[in-house]
């Protein structure tokens, strides 16, 4: 606990030294952190497990995945680049039949389909690059127009500043002329 006899030093400055706290002293009665005591439970029978009961309607079916007639199929496909084509989906348990079917169908058309896709992709890329060039040209034209506008605005501001300064000079010249007239009139009054 805290030392009850400890006192705050006279030269202690809270702003510089922080808030003063009394130092601690050892507690002879302290026996370490408290731990919960364990006592025996004579009724404890180990960890509980869910009891299994018989289900009279259960029949084991090792071919639960097999369908007598399958009319539909769903494919979830995640791809980074487009262009994947699907046709002629065959579901069979005979690899030789699948290979033969693939050669008769997909094998005959794959090269032509690939060539057609490559041609379409090439055309699309050319159109994209052409439209990108048009956009760049349009942006450059806009930038040039903005520069022209900025130059015109700067010239107009300069002209207006020159006009103001000239007006100011004229006004000052007129005022100084009037002041000199008034001064000469007053001098004449004093002379008489």
C-alpha angles and dihedrals in degrees: 000000000000119000105254092200095054115109132194110260115249094234092051111126114197093202094053102027100033129232112334119235126184116251119251126246127205119270111220092199094058111114101181130267116338117256126195113248119237122220129188120264109205092193094058111120101177130265115340117251125192107253116238118228128189119262108208092195095056117112121176113235114186090186097051089130094056120096124202092211123016115190103166139041131188125205123193108197128185114190137167098207124040124231105084112141128200128196139135099035110193125190114195143137093221112090093190092053090048092051093049092047091049092052092049095049118017094025092060096050105032097090094048091046091049092050091048091049093048090050092049091047091050091050092048092051091049091051091048093050091047092051090046089053090049090051091049091050090048091050091049090050089050091049090050090049090049090050091050091049091049091050092049092047090049091050092048091049090050092048092049090048090051090048091050092049091049091048088049091051092049092048091048092048091050091047093049090050091050091047091052090050091051091047093050090048091052091048089053090052092053092047093057 
